[in-house]
Amino acid sequence: MLPFNQSLGNVMPKIPDCDRCLFYSHSEYLVCQVHPYGVQGDRCLDFRPAPNAEEEEEQWAPEGYTWYGGELIPNRPPRYTKQEQLEILDNPPLVHWDCPACGWVDDSV
């Protein structure tokens, strides 16, 4: 996937080596710290291999599972449906707050 430069409104050129480079920014706004808008051509003279780039393995996970702390764990089912979540956001419950420490009283409700 090529990073998108919103200020220029175009896709920045990124070469395959960028993902393994020490200077790669891992940002959707910059390609790298040396060449923020990418390089022209198919090679970068400033390429430096990242020390841990070869050690990283793709952590594939079956649907419904996620990697956490190096361990594959099942995802929890959502507590509320999307419709219920939207209703909660649209109609928050009225809550009366009082502070027992300082005596502040919420008179807005």
C-alpha positions in Angstrom: 0.0 0.0 0.0 1.4 3.4 -1.0 1.2 6.2 1.6 -1.1 9.1 0.6 0.1 12.7 0.8 -3.0 14.7 1.7 -1.3 18.1 1.2 -0.2 17.1 -2.3 -3.3 15.0 -3.0 -1.4 12.2 -4.6 0.2 8.9 -3.7 3.8 9.0 -2.7 6.3 6.6 -4.3 7.4 3.9 -2.0 9.7 1.0 -3.0 9.6 -2.5 -1.5 12.8 -1.9 0.5 11.1 0.9 2.5 9.3 -1.6 4.8 12.7 -3.1 5.8 14.6 0.2 6.1 15.8 1.8 9.3 14.5 5.2 8.2 11.0 4.0 7.3 8.5 6.2 9.2 5.5 3.7 9.4 3.3 6.7 8.8 0.6 7.4 6.3 1.8 10.9 5.9 5.6 10.3 5.4 7.5 7.6 3.6 10.7 7.9 5.6 12.7 10.4 7.6 15.3 11.0 4.9 12.9 11.1 1.9 9.5 12.2 3.3 7.8 12.2 -0.1 9.5 8.9 -1.3 12.2 8.3 -3.8 12.2 8.6 -7.5 13.1 5.3 -9.2 13.4 1.8 -8.0 16.4 2.2 -5.6 17.2 4.3 -2.6 20.9 5.2 -2.0 20.1 5.9 1.7 18.7 2.4 2.4 19.8 1.0 5.7 18.4 -2.4 6.7 16.6 -2.2 10.0 18.2 -4.5 12.7 15.1 -6.4 13.4 13.6 -6.5 9.9 14.7 -10.0 9.1 13.6 -11.4 12.5 10.0 -10.2 12.2 7.6 -12.9 11.0 4.1 -12.3 9.7 1.7 -13.0 12.5 -1.2 -14.5 10.7 -4.3 -14.9 12.8 -7.5 -16.8 12.0 -10.7 -14.8 11.9 -11.9 -14.1 15.4 -8.4 -14.2 17.0 -5.8 -11.5 17.7 -2.1 -11.6 18.7 -1.5 -10.1 22.2 1.9 -10.2 23.9 3.1 -12.9 21.5 0.1 -15.1 22.2 -2.9 -15.9 20.0 -6.1 -15.1 21.9 -9.8 -15.2 20.8 -11.6 -11.9 20.4 -14.4 -11.2 22.8 -17.8 -10.9 21.3 -19.1 -7.3 21.4 -21.1 -6.4 24.4 -23.6 -4.3 22.4 -24.7 -4.4 18.8 -23.8 -1.5 16.5 -27.3 -0.2 16.8 -27.3 -0.3 20.6 -23.9 1.5 20.6 -25.3 4.3 18.5 -28.4 4.6 20.7 -26.1 4.9 23.8 -24.0 7.6 22.1 -27.1 9.5 20.9 -28.9 9.3 24.3 -26.5 9.4 27.2 -27.9 8.7 30.6 -28.4 11.7 32.9 -26.1 11.4 35.8 -26.0 13.5 38.9 -22.5 14.1 40.3 -21.6 15.3 43.8 -18.1 15.3 45.3 -18.0 14.0 48.8 -14.4 15.3 49.3 -14.9 19.0 48.5 -18.7 19.3 48.8 -19.2 20.3 45.1 -22.8 19.7 44.0 -23.9 19.3 40.5 -27.1 21.3 40.1 -27.4 20.9 36.3 -29.7 17.9 36.5 
